[in-house]
Amino acid sequence: MSVQDFVDWKQKTLLGASLTVIAPTGQYNPTRLLNWGINRWAFKPELGYSRRWRNWVLDAYGGAWFYTTNQASFSLPHPQPQTKSPVGSFEGHLSYDFKSRCWASLDGNFWFGRQHQIERRSQIPELARRVSAWGRPPRFG
């Protein structure tokens, strides 16, 4: 694209796709609750849409995180395999351009999914027991 074509370009409709990959790098110790690494692969395919109508711009994205099994997740008394369900996401932006470098935007996002399993048991009942043991009632939702 020449410089003049770049200057004259006006956005209409744009479609895009991306793939984010996170490798199991960093230090990981299954006997510690907090770690720098995640000890599993993670993948996020995502689709995007953008459309301009004069001063208005609509952007929308949808994707999902997929995780491999962490074979040595923190669990007492011994590390256990941990699985994680996919996590879906939607994100949207509606903006209005007043003039060059001045705009306002309304943004929103929604995430769903994310069920952790260790030894084929859901972690939510275990978390409820742990929180209740501290004297606070569990709250979900």
N, C-alpha and C positions, 0 to 999 in steps of 0.2 A: 504494500500500500504506500503510495507516495505521500509526502507531507501534505499536499493540498487535499488529497482524498481523505486523509485523517482529519484535517480541519473541517472539511465539509460534511463529514459523516454524522448522521442523525440516527439515534437508536429507534428501532421499531420493536420487533419481537426477537428475543434471544432465548435459546434453549441450550442447556449445558448438562454435562455429566462429570462426576468425579469419583475417584476411589481413594480413600484414605486407608493406609496400612500402618499398624503399630506393631513393631517386633518386640519379642520378650527380652528386652535389654535392661541393663541396670542391675544393681545388686538386689538379690532376693533371698531372704532367709525365712523358710516356712515356720520357724519357731517364734517369729516376731509378728505382732499384729500390724504394724506399720512398716512398709517397705517402699524403696524408691522404684523398684521394678514391678511389673504385673504378672510375670511368669506365664504369659499366654499371648497368643496372637490375637489381634483385633482388626476387623475390616469394616469399613463404612462406605458402601456405595450410596451415591446421592444424585438426584436429578434436580435441576433448577430451571426456573422460568422467569423471564423478565420482560415486561411490556411497558412502553411509554405511550401516553396520550397527551400530547402537548406538554403541559407542566406537571402532569401526574405520572408517577412511575410505580408499578406493582412488581414486587419480587416475591417469589414463592419457591421453597425448597422442601424436598421430602427425601428421607433416607433412613437407614437402619444400621445400628452397630451389631456385628456378629462376633462372637468370642469362641475361641477354642477352650478346651478343658485345662484348668490349672491343676496339674497332677499332685501338687504339694501345697495346698492352701492351709493357712493358719487354722488349726483346730486342736483343742486340747482333748486328750493328752498327747495325741500324735497327729501330724499333718494328714489331711484327707483330700481326695480329688474334689474339685469344685467346678460346677458348671454354671453358666449364666445364660439366661434366655436372651434373645435379641431385644434390643432397645430401639424402638422406632421414634422418629422425630419429624415434625412439621414446623416450618418457620415461614413467616410472612412479613412483608414490609410494604406499607403504602406511604409514599412521600410526595410532597408538593414542592417544586422548585419555584421560589419567588423571583430570584434573579441570580446572576452568577455568584456562587459560593454562599447562598442563603437558601435554606430549605427547612421543612418541618416533616417529621415522620411519625407514623403510628406503627409499632412493631409488636409482634406476638410470636410465641412458640408453644409447642405442646410435645411432651415426651411421654411415651407409654412403654410398658413392658418391664423388664429388669427383675426377674425372679431368680434369686440365688438358690442353688441346691448343693448341699454337702451330704454325701451318703444317701442320696435320694430323699432327703428330708428338707422341707422348706425352712428357711431361716426365720420367718416371721414369728412362729410360735416360740422359738428359742429366744428371740429378742424380746418378746413380750414377757417371758419368765424372767429374763435378766433385768429388764426395766422395772418390773413389779417388785423384784427383790430389793431394789433401791428405794422402795416406798412410793413410787410414782405410778399412777395407772398408765397402761400402754394406750397410745392414741395412733390410730391408722386412718389415713384418708384425709 
